[in-house]
């Protein structure tokens, strides 16, 4: 139920969809003869567009997420396991073109591969089913297997968790699958902006992990000079809002051990 409700609510409040609804509402009001209400609605939409286009609102919201967990300055000599969560894969396109198709988070895959080669004795785990509410039969794991084959890496080295639809299920199902023991050292690879929420879920599940963030979108320093890169700015805003809302929802529903894990 949480998975379905979260998908529906995000569809409604996603900035791009919200902006579209505001413009549509303003247009309907205008043609309905309610000029004053239409003026306020369309002005609000224009104000949102200008604010996001001119100022780094998304970057400002992403930066604390990405900087919460730094890349480890020194890694342990021995690592018992390395976990990669899904999110970089495009399962439907992979099935269509019969080759691994990735999105902008593909750096998580290459980072995982590099660490896997550095720790040949570690257990390797990929967790990712399908986060698409309409297509549950095609999994992210299928894309990972093709990618590893393409890179000359044995896909059989990995343990695959293929049932999860969101981060909470990633952690829950993976823990049941690999049964980590006390004192083991596990590396966790995920996009930097999503790492706080992921770590909070692992801690709630009483599974200590070493965060290894990658796939950064914002520099260490925030530049506040106006720009007109609307598409990039709006994309950053959507990513940031999704994570901050997710952090709150996971904490309120008891799926994370803290509102902003650190």
C-alpha positions as CSV (number, residue, x, y, z in Angstrom):
1,X,0.0,0.0,0.0
2,X,2.8,2.4,0.9
3,X,4.4,1.9,-2.6
4,X,1.1,2.6,-4.5
5,X,0.2,5.6,-2.3
6,X,3.7,7.1,-2.6
7,X,3.6,6.8,-6.4
8,X,0.1,8.5,-6.6
9,X,1.0,11.3,-4.3
10,X,4.3,12.0,-6.0
11,X,2.6,12.2,-9.4
12,X,0.3,14.9,-8.0
13,X,3.0,17.0,-6.2
14,X,5.9,16.5,-8.6
15,X,6.9,20.0,-9.6
16,X,6.5,19.5,-13.3
17,X,3.1,18.1,-12.9
18,X,2.1,20.7,-10.4
19,X,3.2,23.5,-12.8
20,X,1.2,21.8,-15.6
21,X,-1.9,21.7,-13.4
22,X,-1.5,25.4,-12.4
23,X,-1.3,26.4,-16.1
24,X,-4.3,24.2,-17.0
25,X,-6.3,25.5,-14.1
26,X,-5.4,29.1,-15.1
27,X,-6.5,28.5,-18.7
28,X,-9.8,26.9,-17.6
29,X,-10.5,29.8,-15.3
30,X,-9.7,32.3,-18.1
31,X,-12.0,30.7,-20.6
32,X,-14.7,30.3,-17.8
33,X,-14.8,34.1,-17.4
34,X,-13.0,34.1,-14.1
35,X,-10.3,36.5,-15.1
36,X,-9.2,37.5,-11.7
37,X,-8.7,33.9,-10.4
38,X,-7.0,33.1,-13.7
39,X,-4.6,36.0,-13.3
40,X,-3.5,34.9,-9.9
41,X,-3.1,31.3,-10.9
42,X,-1.1,32.0,-14.1
43,X,1.0,34.6,-12.3
44,X,1.9,32.1,-9.6
45,X,2.9,29.6,-12.3
46,X,5.1,32.3,-14.0
47,X,6.6,33.2,-10.7
48,X,7.5,29.6,-10.0
49,X,9.1,29.3,-13.5
50,X,11.2,32.5,-13.0
51,X,12.3,31.6,-9.5
52,X,13.5,28.1,-10.5
53,X,15.1,29.4,-13.7
54,X,17.0,32.3,-12.1
55,X,18.0,31.0,-8.7
56,X,19.6,27.6,-7.7
57,X,16.7,26.5,-5.6
58,X,17.2,22.8,-6.5
59,X,20.9,23.0,-5.9
60,X,20.4,24.6,-2.5
61,X,18.1,21.7,-1.5
62,X,20.3,19.0,-3.0
63,X,23.6,20.2,-1.4
64,X,22.9,19.2,2.2
65,X,21.7,15.8,1.0
66,X,24.8,15.1,-1.1
67,X,27.2,16.4,1.6
68,X,25.7,14.5,4.5
69,X,27.9,11.4,3.9
70,X,31.4,12.0,2.5
71,X,33.2,9.3,0.4
72,X,35.3,7.3,3.0
73,X,38.8,8.7,3.2
74,X,40.1,5.2,3.8
75,X,38.4,1.9,3.2
76,X,38.9,-1.3,5.3
77,X,41.4,-3.8,4.1
78,X,38.8,-6.5,4.3
79,X,35.1,-6.0,3.2
80,X,32.6,-8.7,3.7
81,X,30.1,-7.5,1.2
82,X,29.2,-4.7,-1.2
83,X,25.6,-3.6,-1.9
84,X,24.4,-1.8,-4.9
85,X,20.8,-0.5,-4.9
86,X,18.8,-0.2,-8.2
87,X,17.9,3.1,-9.8
88,X,20.4,3.5,-12.6
89,X,18.8,0.9,-14.8
90,X,16.1,1.2,-17.5
91,X,14.6,-2.3,-17.6
92,X,11.9,-1.6,-20.3
93,X,14.4,-0.1,-22.7
94,X,16.9,-2.8,-21.9
95,X,14.3,-5.4,-22.9
96,X,13.4,-3.5,-26.0
97,X,16.9,-3.1,-27.4
98,X,18.5,-6.2,-25.9
99,X,21.4,-4.1,-24.4
100,X,21.9,-2.5,-21.0
101,X,20.3,0.9,-20.9
102,X,21.2,3.3,-18.0
103,X,20.0,6.7,-16.9
104,X,22.0,9.5,-15.3
105,X,22.8,7.5,-12.2
106,X,25.0,5.1,-14.2
107,X,28.0,6.1,-12.1
108,X,26.7,3.8,-9.3
109,X,27.2,0.9,-11.7
110,X,30.8,1.8,-12.6
111,X,31.7,2.5,-9.0
112,X,30.3,-0.8,-7.9
113,X,32.3,-2.6,-10.6
114,X,35.5,-0.9,-9.5
115,X,35.0,-1.8,-5.8
116,X,34.0,-5.3,-6.7
117,X,37.3,-5.8,-8.5
118,X,39.2,-4.2,-5.5
119,X,37.6,-6.8,-3.1
120,X,37.5,-10.1,-5.0
121,X,36.5,-12.1,-1.9
122,X,33.5,-9.8,-0.9
123,X,29.9,-10.9,-1.3
124,X,28.4,-8.8,-4.1
125,X,24.7,-7.9,-3.9
126,X,22.4,-6.1,-6.2
127,X,19.0,-5.1,-5.0
128,X,16.4,-3.9,-7.5
129,X,13.1,-5.2,-8.8
130,X,10.8,-2.8,-10.5
131,X,9.8,0.6,-9.3
132,X,7.3,1.0,-12.2
133,X,3.8,0.5,-10.9
134,X,2.7,-0.5,-14.4
135,X,5.5,-3.0,-15.2
136,X,6.4,-5.3,-12.4
137,X,7.5,-8.2,-14.6
138,X,10.7,-6.5,-15.8
139,X,13.5,-6.0,-13.2
140,X,16.5,-3.8,-12.9
141,X,18.5,-7.0,-12.2
142,X,18.1,-8.0,-15.8
143,X,19.8,-4.9,-16.9
144,X,22.7,-5.4,-14.4
145,X,23.4,-8.9,-15.7
146,X,23.6,-7.6,-19.3
147,X,25.9,-4.7,-18.2
148,X,28.3,-7.0,-16.3
149,X,28.5,-9.4,-19.2
150,X,29.3,-6.5,-21.5
151,X,32.1,-5.3,-19.2
152,X,33.6,-8.8,-19.0
153,X,32.6,-9.3,-15.4
154,X,31.0,-12.6,-14.3
155,X,27.3,-11.9,-13.4
156,X,27.3,-15.1,-11.4
157,X,29.4,-13.5,-8.7
158,X,26.4,-11.4,-7.6
159,X,23.5,-12.2,-5.4
160,X,20.4,-10.7,-6.9
161,X,17.3,-9.4,-4.9
162,X,14.6,-8.9,-7.5
163,X,11.4,-8.3,-5.5
164,X,11.9,-4.8,-4.2
165,X,10.0,-1.8,-5.5
166,X,11.4,0.9,-3.2
167,X,14.2,1.6,-0.8
168,X,12.5,0.1,2.2
169,X,11.9,-3.1,0.3
170,X,15.5,-3.0,-1.0
171,X,16.8,-3.2,2.6
172,X,14.2,-5.5,4.0
173,X,14.4,-8.2,1.3
174,X,18.2,-8.0,0.9
175,X,18.7,-8.5,4.6
176,X,16.5,-11.6,4.6
177,X,18.4,-12.9,1.5
178,X,22.0,-12.4,2.7
179,X,21.6,-12.7,6.5
180,X,24.5,-10.3,7.5
181,X,26.3,-11.3,10.7
182,X,27.3,-9.0,13.6
183,X,30.7,-7.5,13.0
184,X,30.7,-7.8,9.3
185,X,31.8,-4.8,7.1
186,X,29.4,-4.0,4.3
187,X,29.9,-1.2,1.7
188,X,26.8,0.6,0.4
189,X,26.8,2.3,-3.0
190,X,24.1,4.8,-3.8
191,X,23.6,8.2,-5.3
192,X,24.9,10.9,-3.0
193,X,21.6,12.8,-2.8
194,X,19.7,9.6,-1.8
195,X,22.2,8.3,0.7
196,X,20.7,9.9,3.9
197,X,17.3,8.1,3.3
198,X,19.0,4.8,2.4
199,X,21.3,4.9,5.5
200,X,18.3,5.7,7.7
201,X,16.5,2.6,6.5
202,X,19.6,0.4,7.0
203,X,20.0,1.7,10.5
204,X,16.3,1.1,11.3
205,X,16.9,-2.5,10.1
206,X,19.9,-2.7,12.5
207,X,22.3,-3.4,9.6
208,X,25.5,-1.2,9.9
209,X,26.9,-0.2,6.5
210,X,29.7,2.0,5.3
211,X,28.2,4.6,2.9
212,X,30.0,5.1,-0.4
213,X,28.2,7.9,-2.2
214,X,28.7,8.7,-5.9
215,X,26.7,10.3,-8.8
216,X,27.0,13.9,-7.5
217,X,25.0,16.7,-9.0
218,X,26.1,19.8,-7.0
219,X,29.5,21.2,-6.1
220,X,30.7,21.7,-2.6
221,X,30.2,25.4,-2.9
222,X,26.8,26.8,-3.8
223,X,26.8,29.5,-6.4
224,X,23.9,31.9,-6.1
225,X,24.4,34.0,-9.3
226,X,21.2,34.0,-11.4
227,X,21.1,31.8,-14.5
228,X,18.6,30.8,-17.1
229,X,19.2,27.0,-17.1
230,X,15.6,26.2,-16.4
231,X,15.6,22.5,-17.4
232,X,18.6,21.7,-15.3
233,X,17.3,23.7,-12.4
234,X,13.9,22.2,-12.5
235,X,15.4,18.7,-12.7
236,X,17.5,19.4,-9.6
237,X,14.4,20.8,-7.8
238,X,12.5,17.6,-8.6
239,X,15.3,15.3,-7.3
240,X,15.6,17.4,-4.1
241,X,11.9,17.5,-3.4
242,X,11.5,13.8,-4.0
243,X,14.2,13.1,-1.4
244,X,13.1,15.5,1.2
245,X,9.5,14.3,1.0
246,X,10.8,10.7,1.0
247,X,12.9,11.4,4.1
248,X,9.9,12.8,5.9
249,X,7.6,10.0,4.8
250,X,10.0,7.2,5.7
251,X,10.6,8.7,9.2
252,X,6.9,9.3,9.9
253,X,6.0,5.8,8.9
254,X,8.9,4.2,10.9
255,X,10.9,3.0,8.0
256,X,13.9,5.2,8.8
257,X,15.6,5.8,12.2
258,X,15.9,9.5,11.8
259,X,14.4,12.4,9.9
260,X,17.9,13.4,8.5
261,X,20.4,10.6,9.3
262,X,23.9,11.6,9.8
